[in-house]
Amino acid sequence: MKTDADPTGIATSGTLDSWWQLQGDWVEPPNERRGGTSGVQRIRDERGRLLYAKRQTGHIYRSLRHPFGRPTVLRERDALLGAQRAGVRVPEIVYCAAEQDQQGWRGLLVTAALEGFQPLDDWYAEGGRERHGERLHDELLVQVARNLAQLHRARWQHSCIYIKHIFVRVCGAGEAARAEVALLDLEKCRRRLTPAQAARHDMQQLRRHSSWNDADWRRLIEAYRAAFGSELRGLPA
């Protein structure tokens, strides 16, 4: 049996079989794509901590480096570690491993829940902007910009950056309230040759798939340019 565990040691606590046997409610029921199946369950560990387990069978991607296929959970693991090193808030990896037998690849990625965070589109729908005011909303846009700029400066391209993949948490109340931002769903994340390539792709994609008005977008781009730290052409106006 061929195995591909995390060289950083993340996969040393427990075994793939023991983690695989932990079952919970499906958040994303298994769907067929990339030649296999992939789904996400909400589970709890022995301490009662809320976790999310991405289970995949035969779910691979191919690249020049991996022409015969590699489990996509390992690509997402690499992206999460890269984003963390870049200073981007992403879910904490609790366990990750993959193995191959005669039936093909089986992979598992377990991450800790982002306590108190919710999708940005849900926050808007629930009246978060109106409830907390424009000062905090401006800070939220700045935090989104900074996280994305840090990701791109490290040459990581999210590749699927919709507003639903940006999570927000508001800490404190009144004038002391502050916004925190996290990025999720890095399964399609990949390295680009230059930061500019990553930036242009993601920012154009985010502009198409966000509900921000022109004034909000200008503020986000202004903060993004400041965080990116160098001249960058081709960003959507």
HELIX and SHEET records of a PDB file:
HELIX    1   1 ILE A   10  THR A   12  5                                   3    
HELIX    2   2 LEU A   16  TRP A   20  1                                   5    
HELIX    3   3 THR A   72  ARG A   85  1                                  14    
HELIX    4   4 LEU A  120  ALA A  125  1                                   6    
HELIX    5   5 GLY A  128  ARG A  153  1                                  26    
HELIX    6   6 ILE A  163  HIS A  165  5                                   3    
HELIX    7   7 GLY A  174  ALA A  176  5                                   3    
HELIX    8   8 PRO A  195  ARG A  208  1                                  14    
HELIX    9   9 ASP A  214  PHE A  228  1                                  15    
SHEET    1   A 6 LYS A   2  ALA A   5  0                                        
SHEET    2   A 6 ILE A  93  ASP A 101 -1                                        
SHEET    3   A 6 GLY A 104  ALA A 112 -1                                        
SHEET    4   A 6 LEU A  50  THR A  57 -1                                        
SHEET    5   A 6 GLY A  36  ARG A  44 -1                                        
SHEET    6   A 6 ASP A  25  ARG A  33 -1                                        
SHEET    1   B 2 ILE A  60  TYR A  61  0                                        
SHEET    2   B 2 ARG A  70  PRO A  71 -1                                        
SHEET    1   C 3 GLN A 118  PRO A 119  0                                        
SHEET    2   C 3 ILE A 166  CYS A 171 -1                                        
SHEET    3   C 3 ARG A 178  LEU A 183 -1                                        
SHEET    1   D 2 TRP A 156  GLN A 157  0                                        
SHEET    2   D 2 ARG A 190  ARG A 191 -1                                        
END                                                                             
